[in-house]
């Protein structure tokens, strides 16, 4: 379950100076099924701006853990990932956001995991990165790599959600089968006849019109309800123009 995964992953924000970024980060986390927020010496927290920017993610703010040091925030974590866009003099294991998400999912069953975000202006210092096992970098424009901290958290939360394999898109019209080849053939015959009768389609000068329209409808993966709607529309057109076959 996504809840079990989120119980083991914490997002740590170090010395965040703008309270709105904390609220926006909480909102980003909640939309992607994450819930553990740790704050290391935030400049302003709590505040009205934090709550406003959270836009309903009040439960994330209510359970946020405020710490005095990064060491305190990650003391029980087995996997600690630093986020940074800067190159370091001493090489550190570097993950892309997507590869990092896979590593997190592979490690989450037996470890507490922390993903650490630095200050808006200067990021994480070397001592803070030395507490971490690896560095995460989000692919960005090389000429403009500055990324808002809440946006970075949103991207990483999304990658974790997708890597978990737990996300399933909501289905509409669940249980309605797709139109069969025979139903599509009958629809195309009806469509061609109706368009011919109202003068939209000239069989003597087809110009691949029906072929293009078939390609359009085939791409749409029409279900049986949709086919019935379309054929009902054609019937109403025929009735309105007085050309419905008796």
PyMOL commands that set and color helices and strands:
alter all, ss='L'
color gray80, all
select helices_A, chain A and resi 2-6+19-31+48-54+58-62+70-74+97-107+126-129+149-164+181-197+203-205+209-219+224-241
alter helices_A, ss='H'
color red, helices_A
select strands_A, chain A and resi 9-14+36-40+65-67+79-83+94-96+113-117+134-137
alter strands_A, ss='S'
color yellow, strands_A
deselect
rebuild
show_as cartoon
